[in-house]
Amino acid sequence: MASTQNTPPIGEVPPDANEHCPGPESASAGKAAGCEGCPNQEICSTQAAGPDPDLPLVAERLQNIRHKLLVLSGKGGVGKSTFTSQLAFALATDAETEVGVVDIDICGPSLPKIMGSEREQIHSASGGWQPVYVQDNLALMSIGFMLPDDEAAVIWRGPKKSGMIKQFLKDVDWGTLDYLLFDTPPGTSDEHLAVVQLLRDSGVTGAIIVTTPQEVALQDVRKEIDFCRKAKVPIIGVVENMSGFVCPSCHGESLIFYPSTGGARALCDELGIPLLGSIPLDPRIGQACDQGTSFLDTCASSPAAQAYTKIIDSIKSLVG
């Protein structure tokens, strides 16, 4: 894979751009004749032209948030939302720590269910939209709170999805937080570009990338890593989810998703990225998500819960 370490932040002309690059914030970015054949053409053509006038408003709204963490993966079904929810629950066990979660999976919002708040509604006050409080120190914002029922589909194109994400950041009264977590959909598309651009002035602490051990997932994770490097999003590390199955009775472990190319450890060694840890499968994780409870609280002795705890401690240590 070609190195992307020297690519600039979104908004600056990449060093590998064509000679007559109009600039990534130009109205003709990715569309001009000089863009033909440029390796950055696709990403330039999908982002909004010109600086966003709302960026200072977003920065002002988020100025009292210490850490902003993106949970990413190029592959769907690897457990990003599950990991985000358990990370949020774990951080919020300290009553002095204020935690917020933004569900930017606009077409597949699952966090209201996973975090036990699916029947809640969003209210507006003088300071802006009020997030739903799962606990006194754990707030959540999701489009799932705005849908008429659980089966209602969100059939939106990119600009409308990006507009909703902007509202989650600009119009929600987040107050003062220690952590704001972003649960993202799979891929490297509209939602990812939108959140990175919207956080450009206020800053992103870093990304946690979730994968499963098999090569079909790792292929897409490599693309997500490439996206982070191009967008200048620091990578905190990789979490290998579903790394074997632990029997709740005998605690014996079996490999369900075989790491044919060495799994996340080999990927991290290859690309020079920290491996935060590996989480084995445990059927009680799915049960906790269906019930909207913290798996770490209900099954603290599980090998999976212990793996979660070590990973979360590593994240807290790395971000400071």
Long-range contacts (C-beta under 8 A, 24 or more apart in sequence): 1-222, 1-226, 1-271, 4-226, 4-229, 4-230, 5-229, 7-229, 7-230, 7-232, 8-232, 9-200, 9-231, 9-232, 10-47, 10-193, 10-196, 10-197, 10-200, 10-231, 10-232, 11-51, 11-197, 11-200, 14-40, 14-230, 16-40, 25-49, 25-50, 25-51, 26-50, 40-230, 43-193, 43-230, 46-158, 46-189, 46-190, 46-193, 47-193, 47-197, 48-162, 48-197, 52-197, 52-198, 54-166, 54-170, 54-198, 55-197, 55-198, 55-200, 55-201, 56-201, 57-170, 58-166, 58-169, 58-170, 58-198, 58-199, 58-201, 58-202, 59-201, 59-202, 61-128, 61-169, 61-170, 61-171, 61-172, 61-174, 62-169, 62-174, 62-180, 62-199, 62-202, 63-202, 64-174, 64-175, 64-176, 64-177, 65-100, 65-174, 65-176, 65-177, 65-179, 65-180, 65-202, 66-177, 66-178, 66-179, 67-178, 67-179, 67-180, 67-205, 67-319, 68-179, 68-180, 68-182, 68-199, 68-202, 68-203, 68-204, 68-205, 69-179, 69-180, 69-181, 69-182, 69-205, 69-206, 69-207, 69-208, 69-236, 69-315, 69-319, 70-182, 70-184, 70-195, 70-204, 70-206, 70-207, 70-208, 70-233, 71-181, 71-182, 71-183, 71-184, 71-207, 71-208, 71-210, 72-184, 72-192, 72-207, 72-208, 72-209, 72-210, 72-224, 72-227, 72-228, 73-184, 73-186, 73-209, 73-210, 73-211, 73-217, 73-220, 73-221, 73-224, 74-186, 74-187, 74-188, 74-219, 74-220, 74-221, 74-222, 74-223, 74-224, 74-227, 75-186, 75-211, 75-212, 75-216, 75-217, 75-220, 75-221, 76-185, 76-186, 76-187, 77-186, 78-186, 78-210, 78-211, 78-212, 78-217, 78-241, 78-242, 79-210, 79-212, 79-241, 79-242, 79-279, 80-183, 80-184, 80-186, 80-210, 81-105, 81-110, 81-111, 81-114, 81-183, 82-114, 82-241, 82-285, 82-289, 83-208, 83-210, 83-239, 83-241, 83-279, 84-111, 84-181, 84-183, 85-111, 85-114, 85-115, 85-183, 85-289, 86-294, 86-295, 86-296, 86-308, 86-312, 87-181, 87-208, 87-312, 87-315, 88-115, 88-134, 88-138, 88-140, 88-179, 88-181, 89-115, 89-138, 89-294, 89-295, 89-296, 89-297, 90-294, 90-296, 90-308, 90-309, 90-312, 91-178, 91-179, 91-312, 91-316, 92-134, 92-135, 92-137, 92-138, 93-296, 93-297, 95-136, 95-137, 97-137, 97-178, 97-179, 98-137, 98-175, 98-176, 98-177, 98-178, 98-179, 99-137, 99-138, 99-139, 99-177, 99-178, 99-179, 99-180, 99-181, 100-131, 100-138, 100-139, 100-140, 100-141, 100-174, 100-177, 100-179, 100-180, 100-181, 101-138, 101-139, 101-140, 101-141, 101-180, 101-181, 101-182, 101-183, 102-141, 102-142, 102-165, 102-168, 102-169, 102-180, 102-181, 102-182, 102-183, 103-140, 103-141, 103-142, 103-143, 103-144, 103-183, 104-165, 104-168, 104-182, 104-183, 104-184, 104-185, 104-191, 104-194, 104-195, 105-183, 105-184, 105-185, 105-191, 106-143, 106-154, 106-156, 106-161, 106-164, 106-165, 106-185, 106-191, 107-153, 107-154, 107-155, 107-156, 107-161, 107-185, 108-185, 109-142, 109-143, 109-144, 109-147, 109-154, 110-144, 111-140, 111-142, 111-144, 111-183, 112-140, 112-142, 112-144, 112-145, 113-144, 113-289, 113-290, 113-292, 114-289, 114-292, 115-140, 115-292, 116-291, 116-292, 116-293, 117-145, 117-292, 118-144, 118-150, 118-292, 120-145, 121-145, 122-146, 125-173, 127-173, 128-171, 128-172, 128-173, 129-167, 129-171, 129-172, 129-173, 130-172, 130-173, 131-172, 131-173, 131-174, 139-174, 139-177, 141-168, 141-172, 158-189, 158-190, 161-190, 161-191, 161-194, 162-190, 162-191, 162-193, 162-194, 165-191, 165-194, 165-195, 165-198, 166-194, 166-198, 169-198, 169-199, 186-220, 187-220, 188-223, 188-224, 188-226, 188-227, 192-227, 192-231, 193-231, 196-231, 196-233, 204-233, 204-234, 205-234, 205-236, 205-319, 206-233, 206-234, 206-235, 206-236, 206-318, 206-319, 207-233, 207-234, 207-235, 207-236, 208-236, 208-237, 208-238, 208-239, 208-276, 208-315, 209-235, 209-237, 209-238, 209-239, 209-273, 210-238, 210-239, 210-241, 211-238, 211-239, 211-240, 211-241, 211-264, 211-267, 212-240, 212-241, 212-242, 212-243, 212-257, 213-240, 213-242, 213-243, 213-255, 213-257, 213-258, 213-259, 213-263, 213-264, 214-257, 214-258, 214-259, 214-260, 214-263, 215-260, 215-261, 217-257, 218-261, 218-263, 218-264, 218-267, 221-267, 222-267, 222-271, 225-271, 225-273, 235-273, 236-274, 236-276, 236-315, 236-318, 236-319, 237-268, 237-273, 237-274, 237-275, 237-276, 237-314, 237-315, 237-318, 238-264, 238-267, 238-268, 238-273, 238-274, 238-275, 238-276, 239-264, 239-276, 239-277, 239-278, 239-279, 239-311, 240-264, 240-265, 240-275, 240-277, 240-278, 240-279, 241-278, 241-279, 242-279, 242-280, 242-281, 243-278, 243-279, 243-280, 243-281, 244-278, 244-280, 244-281, 245-280, 245-281, 245-282, 246-280, 246-281, 246-282, 246-302, 246-303, 246-304, 248-282, 248-283, 248-284, 248-302, 251-303, 253-280, 253-303, 256-281, 274-314, 274-318, 276-311, 276-314, 276-315, 277-307, 277-310, 277-311, 277-314, 278-307, 279-304, 279-307, 279-308, 279-311, 280-304, 280-307
